Amino acid sequence: MTGGPVAPVIPPGTRAARHGPGAPGRQAVPLPLAEAPPGCPAGPRDVVYGIGRIDASGRVTGRVVSGVLGWRCGDRLTLTADAGMVLARRDPGGLVVLAGRDRLMIPAALRRRCGLRAGDPVLLAAIVGQDTLAACSFAVLDAALQIHLPLRHRKAGQP
């Protein structure tokens, strides 16, 4: 075998690459978004959801959600709590300082008020238009499900 190197076997260009996906010369059409079922209110379009977990010091990490808000280490926040939910919004006069771009520190008093404990998973919602982050326990979601979709409690031994 004394031959030289083999040239790569990659086509020089295809119609799809020059004209975009689909048939040649056609524009790509975005896929439709899922609609809310009838009778269900549509959620706001400027909310991004994620899941975080509370550590022993009360820090909640939610990289995807906090990245959407553009918060930076050192930003000042105002935190409020109500009905099992903590709301954090950027505020130059806020008492809480963001320790890291993706870590929100929830003070112990607010965690107790909302029933949030170390190790608990929390639903995070970044409300982009209001520069606000909401964190709520899954117990709040369970309560909402109980109201809207009553769950049947099974007795032991029943399917």
Sequence and secondary structure as in RCSB ss.txt:
>XXXX:A:sequence
MTGGPVAPVIPPGTRAARHGPGAPGRQAVPLPLAEAPPGCPAGPRDVVYGIGRIDASGRVTGRVVSGVLGWRCGD
RLTLTADAGMVLARRDPGGLVVLAGRDRLMIPAALRRRCGLRAGDPVLLAAIVGQDTLAACSFAVLDAALQIHLP
LRHRKAGQP
>XXXX:A:secstr
           S  HHHHH SSSTT            TTS    TTEEEEEEEB TTSEEE HHHHHHHT  TT 
EEEEEEETTEEEEEE TT SEE SBTTEEE  HHHHHHHT  TT EEEEEEEGGGTEEEEEEHHHHHHHHHHHS 
     TT  
